[in-house]
Amino acid sequence: MKGWLWALLLALCLAGGTQAHEIGTTQVQLTVGPGDAWSATITTAPTALVNKLEAAAGQPLSRDLTAERVRAILPAYAAAIAAQVDLRADGAAQPATVAVEQVEMPSDITLPAFVVLRAGGPLPPGAHAVTWRYGLVYSTYGVVFTDATGGTPQTQWLEGDAASQLFALAANAAPLSLPRLAAQYLELGFLHILPEGLDHILFVLGIFLLTTRLRSILVQVTAFTLAHSVTLGLTMYGVISLPSRVVEPLIALSVAYVAVENIVTARLTPWRPLVVFAFGLLHGMGFAGALADLHLARRDVIPALVSFNVGIELAQLSIIAAAYAAVALVCVSGRQRDKPWYRRRVVIPASSLIAATGLFWTVQRVAGL
């Protein structure tokens, strides 16, 4: 295999780090009123928050944090956190204060670890609209806006420290139109895979590597799509539920499994689509984590789910198309993909890298690092 292609794959594997699937770890509930005031609850991962603040201050990063230690550390950074909260009313920045409201770091790994920050401040009388920006996020997160005087809750997805679009303060602000809602969630579904879902990317590449025959790949991708569509919907409607501390290690283990199977077998086994389907059920629960706690209006749930799923499928097809293009650079003709050297030089080494990455993520996520 060409050296540059190996370097590219290795870079992808190493780029995952501890945040291979970070989307959804931060959620913001922004409320205006009652009266001339605003408040926001910021729910995020405690270790990541503390380490970001320490890194910005040039301090050594804390390890093996407990809830008590987080509660002791964060008050010293209250001003630094408040400086990263940028709420603007009609374009004018508003003062903010921040306090630690809750810290949960349970010893039971099936329960989520989180910290809840309470931010707030005054609003000028007669303000028409506000925007929100939070500088301590490096990935996509959801902001749910509520006008205490009435109106439909509004949800926006922001990328990192980007500023939101306007949130209107009118009590009966017009809800997001269906085309805009569909476009927003289609984009979110695509971004959830490319570039932010490296674990899902490696899973799809694992499917691709076992056989490059399009029909066999489509059988597996179809099984994966059906499965994650089912659990995505069921999880969003509250029919089934598993905590992320169970789902995320199992997703990482699924990445390792398909890669190991690529190494030990040279052909598509009858049970492979069933295995992919089973793992797709897990991935669907992971996808649902990106949409949880957003309080979508009832009329918006189905359009959002459909659009989000379409975005995921477009991203998966993009991965397969890119993989085919990479293989085309290595193999002059399709027949060469059936030769022993292709399995020896491409399939086994690439699957070994993917398996090692999946196992590393599994241990990392179980340990809660």
HURA-V599743 format. One record per residue. N is the residue number from 1. RES is the residue in one small letter. PSI is psi in whole degrees, 0 to 359 (999 if undefined). BURIAL is I if it has 16 or more other ideal C-beta (glycine too) atoms within 10 Angstrom, else O. D_LAST is the distance of its C-alpha to the last C-alpha in Angstrom with 1 decimal. Layout:
BEGIN
n->N res->RES psi->PSI burial->BURIAL d_last->D_LAST
n->N res->RES psi->PSI burial->BURIAL d_last->D_LAST
END
This chain:
BEGIN
n->1 res->m psi->142 burial->I d_last->33.9
n->2 res->k psi->144 burial->O d_last->34.4
n->3 res->g psi->319 burial->O d_last->32.2
n->4 res->w psi->329 burial->O d_last->31.3
n->5 res->l psi->322 burial->O d_last->30.1
n->6 res->w psi->318 burial->O d_last->27.8
n->7 res->a psi->321 burial->O d_last->26.4
n->8 res->l psi->313 burial->O d_last->25.8
n->9 res->l psi->318 burial->I d_last->23.9
n->10 res->l psi->320 burial->O d_last->21.8
n->11 res->a psi->321 burial->O d_last->21.1
n->12 res->l psi->316 burial->I d_last->20.1
n->13 res->c psi->316 burial->I d_last->17.6
n->14 res->l psi->336 burial->O d_last->16.0
n->15 res->a psi->342 burial->O d_last->16.1
n->16 res->g psi->316 burial->I d_last->13.5
n->17 res->g psi->210 burial->O d_last->10.5
n->18 res->t psi->349 burial->O d_last->7.4
n->19 res->q psi->46 burial->O d_last->10.1
n->20 res->a psi->341 burial->I d_last->12.4
n->21 res->h psi->57 burial->I d_last->13.4
n->22 res->e psi->339 burial->I d_last->13.1
n->23 res->i psi->132 burial->I d_last->16.5
n->24 res->g psi->355 burial->I d_last->17.1
n->25 res->t psi->341 burial->I d_last->14.0
n->26 res->t psi->135 burial->I d_last->16.7
n->27 res->q psi->142 burial->I d_last->20.1
n->28 res->v psi->131 burial->I d_last->23.2
n->29 res->q psi->109 burial->I d_last->26.2
n->30 res->l psi->126 burial->I d_last->29.1
n->31 res->t psi->135 burial->I d_last->32.3
n->32 res->v psi->131 burial->I d_last->35.7
n->33 res->g psi->179 burial->I d_last->38.2
n->34 res->p psi->152 burial->O d_last->39.9
n->35 res->g psi->190 burial->O d_last->42.0
n->36 res->d psi->70 burial->O d_last->41.2
n->37 res->a psi->160 burial->O d_last->37.5
n->38 res->w psi->156 burial->I d_last->34.2
n->39 res->s psi->156 burial->I d_last->30.8
n->40 res->a psi->137 burial->I d_last->27.3
n->41 res->t psi->127 burial->I d_last->24.3
n->42 res->i psi->112 burial->I d_last->21.0
n->43 res->t psi->125 burial->I d_last->18.1
n->44 res->t psi->176 burial->I d_last->14.8
n->45 res->a psi->126 burial->I d_last->11.0
n->46 res->p psi->315 burial->I d_last->11.1
n->47 res->t psi->316 burial->I d_last->8.4
n->48 res->a psi->318 burial->I d_last->9.6
n->49 res->l psi->311 burial->I d_last->13.1
n->50 res->v psi->315 burial->I d_last->13.1
n->51 res->n psi->323 burial->I d_last->11.9
n->52 res->k psi->317 burial->I d_last->14.5
n->53 res->l psi->318 burial->I d_last->17.1
n->54 res->e psi->318 burial->O d_last->16.6
n->55 res->a psi->318 burial->O d_last->16.9
n->56 res->a psi->329 burial->O d_last->20.0
n->57 res->a psi->0 burial->O d_last->21.4
n->58 res->g psi->24 burial->O d_last->21.0
n->59 res->q psi->155 burial->O d_last->19.0
n->60 res->p psi->146 burial->O d_last->16.4
n->61 res->l psi->134 burial->O d_last->12.8
n->62 res->s psi->144 burial->O d_last->11.5
n->63 res->r psi->161 burial->O d_last->8.7
n->64 res->d psi->48 burial->O d_last->8.1
n->65 res->l psi->144 burial->I d_last->9.8
n->66 res->t psi->168 burial->O d_last->12.2
n->67 res->a psi->319 burial->I d_last->14.4
n->68 res->e psi->321 burial->O d_last->17.2
n->69 res->r psi->320 burial->O d_last->15.7
n->70 res->v psi->316 burial->I d_last->14.8
n->71 res->r psi->328 burial->O d_last->18.4
n->72 res->a psi->327 burial->O d_last->19.8
n->73 res->i psi->314 burial->I d_last->18.2
n->74 res->l psi->322 burial->I d_last->18.9
n->75 res->p psi->328 burial->O d_last->22.7
n->76 res->a psi->340 burial->O d_last->23.3
n->77 res->y psi->13 burial->I d_last->21.9
n->78 res->a psi->317 burial->O d_last->24.0
n->79 res->a psi->323 burial->O d_last->26.5
n->80 res->a psi->323 burial->I d_last->24.1
n->81 res->i psi->315 burial->I d_last->22.6
n->82 res->a psi->327 burial->I d_last->26.1
n->83 res->a psi->339 burial->O d_last->27.1
n->84 res->q psi->356 burial->I d_last->24.7
n->85 res->v psi->115 burial->I d_last->26.3
n->86 res->d psi->92 burial->I d_last->29.5
n->87 res->l psi->129 burial->I d_last->31.7
n->88 res->r psi->135 burial->I d_last->35.2
n->89 res->a psi->117 burial->I d_last->38.3
n->90 res->d psi->38 burial->O d_last->40.9
n->91 res->g psi->349 burial->O d_last->39.3
n->92 res->a psi->129 burial->O d_last->39.3
n->93 res->a psi->139 burial->O d_last->36.0
n->94 res->q psi->144 burial->I d_last->35.7
n->95 res->p psi->150 burial->O d_last->34.3
n->96 res->a psi->144 burial->I d_last->31.0
n->97 res->t psi->152 burial->O d_last->29.5
n->98 res->v psi->137 burial->I d_last->26.0
n->99 res->a psi->153 burial->O d_last->24.9
n->100 res->v psi->121 burial->I d_last->21.9
n->101 res->e psi->323 burial->O d_last->22.9
n->102 res->q psi->143 burial->O d_last->20.2
n->103 res->v psi->126 burial->I d_last->16.7
n->104 res->e psi->118 burial->O d_last->15.1
n->105 res->m psi->73 burial->I d_last->12.0
n->106 res->p psi->149 burial->O d_last->13.4
n->107 res->s psi->335 burial->O d_last->12.8
n->108 res->d psi->114 burial->O d_last->13.9
n->109 res->i psi->350 burial->O d_last->11.1
n->110 res->t psi->352 burial->O d_last->14.0
n->111 res->l psi->144 burial->O d_last->14.2
n->112 res->p psi->147 burial->I d_last->12.5
n->113 res->a psi->134 burial->I d_last->11.0
n->114 res->f psi->158 burial->I d_last->13.3
n->115 res->v psi->140 burial->I d_last->15.6
n->116 res->v psi->121 burial->I d_last->19.2
n->117 res->l psi->142 burial->I d_last->21.3
n->118 res->r psi->115 burial->O d_last->25.0
n->119 res->a psi->154 burial->I d_last->27.0
n->120 res->g psi->171 burial->I d_last->30.7
n->121 res->g psi->180 burial->I d_last->34.0
n->122 res->p psi->162 burial->O d_last->37.7
n->123 res->l psi->144 burial->I d_last->39.2
n->124 res->p psi->141 burial->O d_last->42.7
n->125 res->p psi->139 burial->O d_last->45.3
n->126 res->g psi->12 burial->O d_last->46.3
n->127 res->a psi->143 burial->I d_last->43.1
n->128 res->h psi->328 burial->O d_last->43.1
n->129 res->a psi->155 burial->I d_last->39.6
n->130 res->v psi->158 burial->I d_last->36.2
n->131 res->t psi->157 burial->I d_last->33.4
n->132 res->w psi->140 burial->I d_last->29.7
n->133 res->r psi->139 burial->I d_last->27.2
n->134 res->y psi->122 burial->I d_last->23.8
n->135 res->g psi->4 burial->O d_last->22.5
n->136 res->l psi->30 burial->I d_last->18.8
n->137 res->v psi->136 burial->I d_last->17.9
n->138 res->y psi->9 burial->O d_last->17.5
n->139 res->s psi->188 burial->I d_last->17.9
n->140 res->t psi->136 burial->I d_last->20.3
n->141 res->y psi->161 burial->I d_last->20.6
n->142 res->g psi->141 burial->I d_last->23.4
n->143 res->v psi->121 burial->I d_last->25.9
n->144 res->v psi->119 burial->I d_last->28.2
n->145 res->f psi->133 burial->I d_last->31.4
n->146 res->t psi->130 burial->I d_last->33.8
n->147 res->d psi->116 burial->I d_last->37.2
n->148 res->a psi->342 burial->O d_last->38.2
n->149 res->t psi->358 burial->O d_last->41.8
n->150 res->g psi->192 burial->O d_last->41.4
n->151 res->g psi->169 burial->I d_last->40.6
n->152 res->t psi->133 burial->I d_last->38.1
n->153 res->p psi->142 burial->I d_last->34.4
n->154 res->q psi->142 burial->I d_last->33.3
n->155 res->t psi->132 burial->I d_last->30.0
n->156 res->q psi->145 burial->I d_last->29.0
n->157 res->w psi->126 burial->I d_last->26.1
n->158 res->l psi->147 burial->I d_last->25.2
n->159 res->e psi->109 burial->O d_last->23.5
n->160 res->g psi->230 burial->O d_last->21.4
n->161 res->d psi->22 burial->O d_last->23.7
n->162 res->a psi->150 burial->O d_last->26.8
n->163 res->a psi->149 burial->O d_last->29.4
n->164 res->s psi->167 burial->I d_last->30.5
n->165 res->q psi->175 burial->O d_last->33.9
n->166 res->l psi->136 burial->I d_last->36.4
n->167 res->f psi->114 burial->I d_last->35.9
n->168 res->a psi->141 burial->I d_last->39.5
n->169 res->l psi->356 burial->I d_last->40.4
n->170 res->a psi->141 burial->O d_last->43.4
n->171 res->a psi->328 burial->O d_last->43.3
n->172 res->n psi->51 burial->O d_last->44.0
n->173 res->a psi->141 burial->I d_last->42.3
n->174 res->a psi->132 burial->O d_last->42.8
n->175 res->p psi->160 burial->O d_last->39.8
n->176 res->l psi->133 burial->I d_last->38.2
n->177 res->s psi->156 burial->O d_last->40.6
n->178 res->l psi->315 burial->O d_last->39.8
n->179 res->p psi->319 burial->O d_last->39.9
n->180 res->r psi->321 burial->O d_last->37.5
n->181 res->l psi->313 burial->I d_last->35.1
n->182 res->a psi->316 burial->I d_last->35.2
n->183 res->a psi->320 burial->O d_last->34.7
n->184 res->q psi->315 burial->I d_last->31.7
n->185 res->y psi->334 burial->I d_last->29.9
n->186 res->l psi->315 burial->I d_last->31.0
n->187 res->e psi->318 burial->I d_last->29.4
n->188 res->l psi->317 burial->I d_last->26.2
n->189 res->g psi->319 burial->I d_last->26.1
n->190 res->f psi->312 burial->I d_last->26.8
n->191 res->l psi->333 burial->I d_last->24.1
n->192 res->h psi->335 burial->I d_last->21.6
n->193 res->i psi->306 burial->I d_last->22.2
n->194 res->l psi->114 burial->I d_last->23.5
n->195 res->p psi->7 burial->O d_last->21.8
n->196 res->e psi->346 burial->I d_last->18.6
n->197 res->g psi->67 burial->I d_last->18.0
n->198 res->l psi->328 burial->I d_last->17.4
n->199 res->d psi->320 burial->I d_last->16.4
n->200 res->h psi->324 burial->I d_last->19.7
n->201 res->i psi->313 burial->I d_last->21.5
n->202 res->l psi->328 burial->I d_last->20.6
n->203 res->f psi->314 burial->I d_last->21.7
n->204 res->v psi->321 burial->I d_last->25.0
n->205 res->l psi->325 burial->I d_last->25.5
n->206 res->g psi->321 burial->I d_last->25.0
n->207 res->i psi->317 burial->I d_last->27.8
n->208 res->f psi->321 burial->I d_last->29.9
n->209 res->l psi->328 burial->I d_last->29.8
n->210 res->l psi->319 burial->I d_last->31.3
n->211 res->t psi->138 burial->I d_last->34.5
n->212 res->t psi->12 burial->I d_last->35.7
n->213 res->r psi->124 burial->O d_last->38.5
n->214 res->l psi->319 burial->O d_last->38.2
n->215 res->r psi->317 burial->O d_last->39.4
n->216 res->s psi->321 burial->I d_last->36.8
n->217 res->i psi->316 burial->I d_last->34.0
n->218 res->l psi->326 burial->O d_last->35.4
n->219 res->v psi->315 burial->I d_last->35.6
n->220 res->q psi->316 burial->I d_last->31.9
n->221 res->v psi->322 burial->I d_last->31.0
n->222 res->t psi->317 burial->O d_last->33.4
n->223 res->a psi->318 burial->I d_last->31.8
n->224 res->f psi->316 burial->I d_last->28.3
n->225 res->t psi->313 burial->I d_last->29.8
n->226 res->l psi->316 burial->O d_last->31.7
n->227 res->a psi->311 burial->I d_last->28.8
n->228 res->h psi->336 burial->I d_last->26.3
n->229 res->s psi->321 burial->I d_last->29.3
n->230 res->v psi->307 burial->O d_last->30.0
n->231 res->t psi->332 burial->I d_last->26.6
n->232 res->l psi->312 burial->I d_last->26.1
n->233 res->g psi->314 burial->I d_last->29.4
n->234 res->l psi->323 burial->I d_last->29.0
n->235 res->t psi->318 burial->I d_last->25.6
n->236 res->m psi->327 burial->I d_last->27.0
n->237 res->y psi->4 burial->O d_last->30.1
n->238 res->g psi->14 burial->O d_last->28.2
n->239 res->v psi->320 burial->O d_last->29.7
n->240 res->i psi->158 burial->O d_last->26.4
n->241 res->s psi->132 burial->O d_last->22.9
n->242 res->l psi->139 burial->I d_last->19.6
n->243 res->p psi->151 burial->O d_last->16.4
n->244 res->s psi->334 burial->I d_last->13.8
n->245 res->r psi->348 burial->I d_last->11.3
n->246 res->v psi->315 burial->I d_last->14.1
n->247 res->v psi->314 burial->I d_last->15.4
n->248 res->e psi->316 burial->I d_last->12.5
n->249 res->p psi->323 burial->I d_last->11.7
n->250 res->l psi->325 burial->I d_last->15.5
n->251 res->i psi->316 burial->I d_last->16.0
n->252 res->a psi->320 burial->I d_last->14.0
n->253 res->l psi->326 burial->I d_last->16.1
n->254 res->s psi->325 burial->I d_last->19.2
n->255 res->v psi->314 burial->I d_last->18.7
n->256 res->a psi->320 burial->I d_last->18.7
n->257 res->y psi->310 burial->I d_last->21.6
n->258 res->v psi->327 burial->I d_last->24.0
n->259 res->a psi->317 burial->I d_last->23.5
n->260 res->v psi->319 burial->I d_last->24.2
n->261 res->e psi->325 burial->I d_last->27.2
n->262 res->n psi->328 burial->I d_last->28.4
n->263 res->i psi->321 burial->I d_last->28.6
n->264 res->v psi->345 burial->O d_last->30.4
n->265 res->t psi->146 burial->O d_last->32.9
n->266 res->a psi->1 burial->O d_last->35.0
n->267 res->r psi->161 burial->O d_last->36.2
n->268 res->l psi->117 burial->I d_last->35.2
n->269 res->t psi->157 burial->O d_last->35.4
n->270 res->p psi->332 burial->O d_last->36.8
n->271 res->w psi->352 burial->O d_last->33.6
n->272 res->r psi->313 burial->I d_last->31.3
n->273 res->p psi->327 burial->I d_last->32.1
n->274 res->l psi->321 burial->O d_last->31.4
n->275 res->v psi->316 burial->I d_last->28.0
n->276 res->v psi->320 burial->I d_last->27.2
n->277 res->f psi->315 burial->I d_last->28.6
n->278 res->a psi->317 burial->O d_last->26.4
n->279 res->f psi->329 burial->I d_last->23.2
n->280 res->g psi->326 burial->I d_last->24.7
n->281 res->l psi->320 burial->I d_last->24.7
n->282 res->l psi->315 burial->I d_last->20.9
n->283 res->h psi->327 burial->I d_last->20.6
n->284 res->g psi->321 burial->I d_last->23.1
n->285 res->m psi->324 burial->I d_last->20.9
n->286 res->g psi->318 burial->I d_last->18.2
n->287 res->f psi->321 burial->I d_last->21.0
n->288 res->a psi->333 burial->I d_last->22.1
n->289 res->g psi->333 burial->I d_last->18.9
n->290 res->a psi->342 burial->I d_last->20.2
n->291 res->l psi->358 burial->I d_last->23.5
n->292 res->a psi->153 burial->O d_last->22.6
n->293 res->d psi->29 burial->O d_last->24.0
n->294 res->l psi->355 burial->I d_last->26.2
n->295 res->h psi->48 burial->O d_last->29.5
n->296 res->l psi->141 burial->I d_last->31.4
n->297 res->a psi->149 burial->O d_last->35.1
n->298 res->r psi->321 burial->O d_last->36.4
n->299 res->r psi->343 burial->O d_last->38.5
n->300 res->d psi->346 burial->I d_last->35.5
n->301 res->v psi->306 burial->O d_last->33.2
n->302 res->i psi->312 burial->O d_last->34.9
n->303 res->p psi->321 burial->O d_last->35.6
n->304 res->a psi->316 burial->I d_last->32.0
n->305 res->l psi->314 burial->I d_last->30.7
n->306 res->v psi->313 burial->I d_last->33.3
n->307 res->s psi->319 burial->I d_last->32.7
n->308 res->f psi->317 burial->I d_last->28.9
n->309 res->n psi->320 burial->I d_last->29.5
n->310 res->v psi->320 burial->O d_last->32.1
n->311 res->g psi->319 burial->I d_last->29.7
n->312 res->i psi->315 burial->I d_last->27.2
n->313 res->e psi->321 burial->I d_last->30.2
n->314 res->l psi->321 burial->O d_last->31.4
n->315 res->a psi->318 burial->I d_last->28.1
n->316 res->q psi->318 burial->I d_last->28.1
n->317 res->l psi->325 burial->O d_last->31.7
n->318 res->s psi->321 burial->O d_last->30.9
n->319 res->i psi->314 burial->I d_last->28.4
n->320 res->i psi->318 burial->I d_last->31.0
n->321 res->a psi->318 burial->O d_last->33.7
n->322 res->a psi->322 burial->O d_last->31.7
n->323 res->a psi->318 burial->I d_last->31.1
n->324 res->y psi->318 burial->O d_last->34.8
n->325 res->a psi->319 burial->O d_last->35.7
n->326 res->a psi->318 burial->I d_last->33.6
n->327 res->v psi->323 burial->I d_last->35.2
n->328 res->a psi->330 burial->O d_last->38.6
n->329 res->l psi->331 burial->O d_last->38.1
n->330 res->v psi->321 burial->O d_last->37.6
n->331 res->c psi->124 burial->I d_last->40.2
n->332 res->v psi->322 burial->O d_last->43.7
n->333 res->s psi->159 burial->O d_last->44.5
n->334 res->g psi->330 burial->O d_last->42.8
n->335 res->r psi->332 burial->O d_last->44.5
n->336 res->q psi->340 burial->O d_last->42.5
n->337 res->r psi->345 burial->I d_last->39.4
n->338 res->d psi->357 burial->O d_last->41.0
n->339 res->k psi->151 burial->O d_last->41.8
n->340 res->p psi->325 burial->O d_last->40.0
n->341 res->w psi->330 burial->O d_last->38.8
n->342 res->y psi->317 burial->I d_last->36.8
n->343 res->r psi->318 burial->I d_last->34.7
n->344 res->r psi->319 burial->O d_last->34.5
n->345 res->r psi->339 burial->O d_last->33.6
n->346 res->v psi->301 burial->I d_last->31.7
n->347 res->v psi->308 burial->I d_last->30.4
n->348 res->i psi->312 burial->I d_last->29.1
n->349 res->p psi->316 burial->O d_last->27.4
n->350 res->a psi->318 burial->I d_last->25.8
n->351 res->s psi->326 burial->I d_last->24.7
n->352 res->s psi->318 burial->O d_last->23.2
n->353 res->l psi->316 burial->I d_last->21.0
n->354 res->i psi->317 burial->I d_last->19.9
n->355 res->a psi->316 burial->I d_last->19.3
n->356 res->a psi->319 burial->O d_last->17.2
n->357 res->t psi->316 burial->I d_last->15.0
n->358 res->g psi->318 burial->I d_last->14.8
n->359 res->l psi->321 burial->I d_last->14.0
n->360 res->f psi->314 burial->I d_last->11.2
n->361 res->w psi->323 burial->I d_last->9.7
n->362 res->t psi->309 burial->I d_last->10.6
n->363 res->v psi->317 burial->O d_last->8.9
n->364 res->q psi->317 burial->I d_last->5.6
n->365 res->r psi->326 burial->I d_last->6.3
n->366 res->v psi->320 burial->I d_last->7.9
n->367 res->a psi->346 burial->O d_last->5.5
n->368 res->g psi->28 burial->I d_last->3.8
n->369 res->l psi->999 burial->O d_last->0.0
END
